[in-house]
Amino acid sequence: MKTLPKERRYETLSYLPPLTDQQIVKQIQYMLDQGFIPAVEFEEDPKPSDHHWTLWKLPLFSAATPQDVLAEVRECRSEYPNYYIRVIGFDNIKQCQTMSFIVHKPNTGRF
């Protein structure tokens, strides 16, 4: 069995091969189905212990479909191609971040 190349790891999904847009859409759909509010964050050189990244825009309170969120990811990716980008989900009942996953790593073109 071959192991992954040695590199810094982040959220759980960072141990998987790069996510396709279809896989990202499925994760975002799950987030929306749970009632979580999605947001896009970016950071140039995050440390695994960094919990707060720079928010791309305000959380996407009005996002009705995963494509709404994916459009923001693409826009952030085009503006900051050399930054790490992740999607996070806020639970407005618990008042906390409940999930997050990286959707873009620099120098790889994708996650």
N, C-alpha and C positions, 0 to 999 in steps of 0.2 A: 504494500500500500504506500503510495506516495504522499508525503505531507505537503502542506502549503509552503510557499517560500517564506523565509523569515522576514517579517515586517511588523510594524506596529499595528495592533488590533484595537478596535473600538467597540461598538455595540455588537450584540449577538450576531446579526446578519453579516457583519464584516468578515466572518470566518467562512462565508460561502463565496463561490465564484461571483463575479459582478452580476447584479440584477439587471434583467432586461426591462424595458419600459412596461411590458405586460405584467411582469412580476411586481414592479413598483406599483402599478395600478391596483393589483390585487391587495397589496398591503394597505394602500390608502383606502380602498373600498372597505376593508375590515375596520380601519380606524373610523371611517364615517358611520359604518353600521353600528359601532359601539357608542356613537354619539360624541366622540372625541373631536376637538377642534384642531385641525391641522395648521402647522406653521412650517416655514422653511428657514433654516439657519445655515450659516457658513462660517468658516474659520480657516485662517491661513496655515497655521501649524498647531493643531490642537494636541493637547496631552490627553492620555487616557483618563486622567483624573478630572479634566475640565468638564463641568456639568453645564455651564452656560456658554453658548456660542453667540455670535452676533445675529440678531434677527433680521431676515431679509426684508420683510415688510411686516405690517401688523398681522397677527394670526388671521387665518382665512375663515372668519366667522360665517361668511355667506357661501362657502364652497359646498356645492350640491353634488358634484360628481368628482371622481378621481382625476378626470381630465383637467378640471379647474386647478387642482393642486399641481399636476404634472406640468401644466403650462408655466406656473410660477417657478418650478424646479428648472425648467429649460431656460427661462429668462435669467435666473440667478446663475446658471451654468455658463451662459453666454457672457454675462457681465464679469464673472469671477472664475475663469477656467482653471486657474492655478490654486484654487481653494477647495477644501473639503466641504461638501454640502450634505445636509441631512434633513429629513422630514421628521417632525415631532408631533405628538398628539397630546393635547391638554384635556383633562377631565374637568369640566366646569362645576361638577358636583363636589368632587374631592379637592378641587383647587390645586391640582398638581399635574406635572407632566407624567403621562402614563406609558408612553412608548416612544421610541425613536429608532431610526435606522439611516445609515449612510447611503446616499444615492449617487454620489460622485466623489471620486478621489482624483487629485491632480495627476497629470501625466499618464493617465490610463484611458482618458476619453469617457469612461463610464465609471460607475460605482467603484 
